[in-house]
């Protein structure tokens, strides 16, 4: 994992995506995030995939590690 491969910054993410990312860091599931944030599970999945794209991550754990390294959360 190499945080230098992405140029993502906080401004690249919507407020919703940052909320979801924070929940991911807390270990919440998509269902828990949907319930907590008032979105559908489908919306959470869509936004999670967008977060992966922005961070150039291939999975949730990698996205969380990169987000922490980049001080996004």
N, C-alpha and C positions, 0 to 999 in steps of 0.2 A: 504494500500500500504506500503510495507516494502522494502526499498532499500538494506537491509542486505541479502535479499534472493537471490540476484544475485552477482556473483563475476566478472561481466563484467568490463573490463577496455578498455581504448581507443584503445589499441593495438589489441583488439578482432574484431574491426570494420575496414572495408575497407574504403578507402578515399571516395568512392561513397556513402557508407552507412552513413558516417559522414556528407556528403553534404546533403543527404536526411533528416537526423535527424535535421540538422540545419534548413532546410526548414520547417519541421514539427513544430519546435519550433516557427517559424515565422508565423505559421497558414496557410501555403500553402496547397492547395489540390494536389492530385496525378497528375491531369492534369497540374496544374501550375508548379509543380516540373519537370514533363516530359519536358515541354516546356522550362523552365529555364535551365535545365541541359543537354538537348539534348538526352534524353533517351525516350524509349517508355513508355506508361502508364503501360504496362505489366511488364516491368523491374522495375519500381518504386514500383508496388504492390509486386513483388517478394522480392525486397530488404527490403521493409517495413515489410513484414512478418518475414524475417530473423532478422531484428532489434528487433521485438517483442520477438522472440525466445531468442536472446542473452540477452535481458533485463528481460526476464521472465515476460513480460507484456501481458495483454490480449487485450488492445486497445490503440489507438493512444495517447489519453490524458495521460494515465498511462505511456507510453513509454517516453513522453516528460518530465513528472515530474521526472521519474527515471533518465533520461539522465542529467537533471539539477542537481539532488542530487549527482550524481556520477561524476560531472564535466566533462562530455564527450563533452559538447559543450559550 
